[in-house]
Amino acid sequence: MIKRIVHLFFAMIGIVLGYTFGPDLFALIHTDYINLNGQPFTSPFFGAALGGGVFVLATAWAVNYSVSFIRWFEEKLLKAPLPDVFAGVLGTVAGLIVAYLLSPAVTSIPIVGKVVQIFLSLLLGILGFRIGYSKREELKSFFPGKFGGKEKQKNVPKAGDAKLLDTSVIIDGRIADIIKTGFLDGTLVIPTFVLEELQHIADSSDVLKRNRGRRGLDILNRIQKELKIKVNVMEIDFEDIQEVDSKLIRLAKQLNGKVVTNDFNLNKVCELQGVPVLNINDLANAVKPIVLPGEEILVQVIKDGKEYGQGIGYLDDGTMIVVEGGKEFIGTRLEVMVTSVLQTSAGRMIFAKPKLLEKAL
């Protein structure tokens, strides 16, 4: 059906061109005195028929490309939410209005005025669509309850109330226990692009990644069904951004919400862009028992460290202890004395020396 319409479109262009310019063309090549069934070749109707036929044959190669473009554009429109399409159309109309207001000045340009007017209309129309589409979230604030629909407005969390979960914190799983204790309130926002990344991990051919993805999906299912907190799965995407973390930061800015993560790099990027962050690792470090320099700890050294002679051990809560000169004690439990504590968003690290060495000194 679309292909026939495109064929008809090109034929109509040829008919109009042939009807308009055919007589002048025939007169130019001196065919005035040749008749066909009593009608001269200079007849507009003959020119229309000839122009339509020639134009259809000449543009046959462009039909398939035109149909493919129309179907691609239709698919994009069907996938795009209605508020986004409306914002784009609104921007296009605004651009064409500006082009119309500028047309008297543009058409007065000698020789190329008409061409410049056509080009300016196309440019401002496309520019208006892009600006309207990119500013669609801001346009919604001017049309509450209408632009995007009342039903959709109900699902948008209040400003400052949204807590956006990233993929890493969902897979980690501790977020469910934190919510259960009541330390996290408001509305949990899970964007569809985070769900898609989680599903992609769960479908991975790598066994470890697949298990982590499925664990994340189980955690989300538990949060929705068992825990008393509002969960909003928001159908939104930013096609101009590829990275999921960047999309999450932009959404947090639009909702004036906070990003919940345990990703050290995402934490730093959010801080640089002024987006509030709730880091699970920071919370875990805050509730760990405080260890001060000079205290004695019983630890089992399990492997050697990066530096020469170092041994590595771990406390019951997972805190890593770097034991200076502990390499020779690998596989044994010994008392160590804390020398310093390093705490970052990536975790806590304790430096210590064997107590035996301290006694020897």
N, C-alpha and C positions, 0 to 999 in steps of 0.2 A: 504493500500500500504506500509506504513512504517513498519507495523507488519510483512509483508511478507519479506521485506528486512532484518529485524532483524533476522527472522528465517533462511533466506539464509546465513546471516553472521555467525551465530553459526554453521550451517551445514558445511560451508566451512572450519571453524576452525577444526571441527571434522574430515573432510575428509583429510585435510592436516596432522593432527596429526596421524590419522590412517594409512595413506600412508607412513608416515616417520617412525613411531615407531611400526606399526603393526607386520611386519615380525619378528623383534627382540623379541617382546613380545610373539608371538606364539612359536618361537623357545625356549624361556625361559621356557614355560610351557609344552614343549615336544609335540606339535601337528604337528610335521613335517610329520608324516606318515599317517595322516588322510586326505583323498582326498574328494573333492566335485565336481562332474562332471569333473573329470580329472584335476582339479586345486587344488594344495595344499593350506592349510590354510595360509601358509607363503607368499602367493601372496600379493604384495602391493595393488592391486586393491580390493581384499577382505578386507584387513585391512582398506582401505579408505571407503568402503561402510559401514562396521561395525562401524568404528569410527564416521562417519557422523550421522548414526542412533542413536548411543548411546549418542552423544553429544547433538543432538536435544532434545531427551527425558530428558536428565539430566538438560538442561538449560531452560526447558519450563517455570519454575517459574520466570525466570529472564527476559522473553520477555516483559511482561507488564510493569515492572519497567523501562526497557530500553526505551520502546516506550513513557512512561510518561515523562522521562527525556528529550528525544529528542524533544517532543512537547513543554515542558517548555522552553528549550533552544531556540527553534525556535520562540516562542512568545516573549522572551526577545530580540532577535535579531531584530524582526520586529518592536518592540516599540522603540528601541534605534536609535538615529540619525546616519546617515551614517558616519559623522566625528568621532563620538565616537567609532563606530565599527572599523573604519580604525586605530584609535589610539591604540585600544586594540590589533588588529592583528599585527601592527607594533611592539608593545612591546613584543608580543609572539615570533615573528621572531627573535628579538634581543636576547631574552632569550635562544632560541634554538641554535642560533649561538654561544653564550657563552658556552653552554653545549657541543656543538660539539668541540670547541677548547680545552675544558678541558678533553674530552673523552680519549685521549692517556694516560694521567696521571692517570685517574680514573680506566681504564680497567687494568692497570698494578698492581692494588691492588690484592693480592692473594685471591682466593676462591670467595670473594664477589664483585669483580670488576664489573662484568656485571650487577648485581643487583643494585649496587650503581650508575652506569651509567644511568640505566632506571629511577631510583628515582630522580636523579639530573636533567635529562631532563624534567621530569614532573614538578618538583619544579621550575626550572628556567623559563619554559614556562608559568606557572600560575603566577609567580611573575612578569614576563615581561608584561603579559596582565594587571594585576592590576596597575602596575606603568604607563603603557601607557595610560590606561583609566583615571586614576586620574590626569594625566598631559596633558589631551587632549587640554585644553584651552591654555596652553603654547606652545603646538605643532602647534596650529593654527597660532601663530605669525611667525613661520618659513616658513609657506606655505600660504602666503596671496593670496587670489583669487583662490586657488586651494583646500586647505584643508578646506572643509565646503562649497565650492562653492562661486561664485561671488555674487549670489543673497543674500546669507545669510550674507556676509560681509557688504553689503550695509545697512543692518538693525542694525548692531552693532554701537552704538553711539561712538563718539570720547571720548578719555580719558579725564576724568574730566567733561564731558558734561552731563553725565547721572544723573538723579534724580530718585531714586528708591522709589516708594510709598509702604508703608506697609498697612496692612488691617485696622488698627485703624484710620489712617489719611484719608483713603478713606471713611470710614463710618462716620467720623466726619463731612465731607462736606465742611469745611471752605477752603480746598485746592482749590476748584473750584473758589471761590471769590478771593483768592490770585492770582491765575493764570490770572483771568480776569483783575486785576489791572495792570498786567505786571511786578510784582515784582519777578516772578519766570520764568527763561528762560531755554534754553537747551532742552533736550529730556527727557520726562517722560517715565521711564521704569517700566512696570507692568509685573512681572514674572508670568508664568502660575501657579506656586504653590500658589501665593497670590490670584489669581483668583479662584483657587480650594477651598481655605479656605473661601473666600467670598461667593462662591456658597454653600458651606456646611453650612454656617451660615444662608443663605437665605432659605435653605431647612429644617431648624431646626423645631422641633415640638413646641419649645417654641415661643410664639407669639412675645415677645420683641426681641429675637434674630433674628427671621425671618424678622421682620420689619427693624431692623438695617442692615441686609444683603441686603435686597431689596433696601434700601436707598443707600447703597454703590454702588450697580450695577447701580442705576439711576445716581449717581454722575459721575461714569466712563463714562456712555453714554453721559452725558452732556459735559464732558471734551472733548471727541472725536469728537462730532458733532458740538458743538457751540463755543468752544474756539480755538484761533489761537496759538496752541502749538503742537509740534510734539510728538505723543504718540506711543511708541513701546511696543507691547505685545510680550515679549520674551519667546519663547518656550524652557525652560530650567528647569532642576531639578537636585537635588543632592540626589541620592538614599541612600547614606551612612549617610545622616543627616535626622533626624525626625522633629526637630523643624523648623517652618517657619521662625522665627526670625534669627536663625543660618544660614539658607540657604540664607536669604537676606543679611546678613553680608558678607558671602563668595562671593556672586555675586557682591556686592559693591567693594570688594577688587579686583576681576578679572577685572571689568570695570573701576576701579579707579574712582568710582562715589560717590554720596552722598545719604544717606538715609533720606527720608522725613517722619517724624513721629510725633506723640504726645504722644507716649508711654514712660513714665518716665524710666522704666526698660531697654527698648531697647536703649534709649538714653545713659544710663550709660554703657551698654555693648559695644556699638559702640565706646564710648570714650576710654574704656579700651583697645580695639583692634585697635585703631588708625584709625577708619573709620569716615570720616566727617559726621556730622548730621545737618539737618535743622529741628529744633523742632518748630512746629506750636505754642505751648504754649509759648515758648520763644519770638516768634514774637508778639503774642498777648499781653504778658506782657510788651514788649518794647513800644508798641503804646498806652498803657493805660495811663490815666492822672496820673501824679506823685503826690503822697500824702506824705507830710512831717510830721514828729512828731510836734505836737503843733497845727495843722490845725483842724478846726471844720467841722464835717460832720453830715448831717441829715440822720438817718438810722432807719429802722423799725426792731425791734427785733422779730424774728419769732419762735425761739426755744432755748432751753438751750444747753450749751456747755458741753464738756467732764469734765472740772474741776468744782469744786463746785462754784456756784454763777454766772457762766459765761452765757452770752446770745449770740446768733449768729444772725447776719443779713447779708444782701448782697447788694452791690451796683448795679446799673443798668447794668454794664458790667459783673456781675457775681462774682466780687471779694468778698471774704468772710471777714467779720469783726467780730472779737471776742471782745465782750464788757465785761470788768471786772465788776462784780456786776450787770450785765444786766438781770439776770434771772427774777427779780421782775418786769421788764418792758416788758415782752413778750406780743406781740400783740399791742404794742404802738410804735409811732414814737417819737424819741427824738434826741437831739443834743449830739454828743459825741466828745471827743477830742482825736486825734490820739496820741498814746504813742510810737509805733514802727511799722515798716513795715518789713515783712519777705518775700523775693522773691526767689523762686526756679523754676526749670524746670517744676515742677508739678503745679505751679500757684503762685499767690500772696496772702498773708494773712496779714490783718491789725489788729493790737491790739489797743484798745481804751478804754477810761473810760467815763461814763456819765458826761456831763458838769455840771449837777446839783451837783454831788459829788465834782467836782473841786471847785464850788462856795462855797460849804459848808465848804471845807477845808480853 
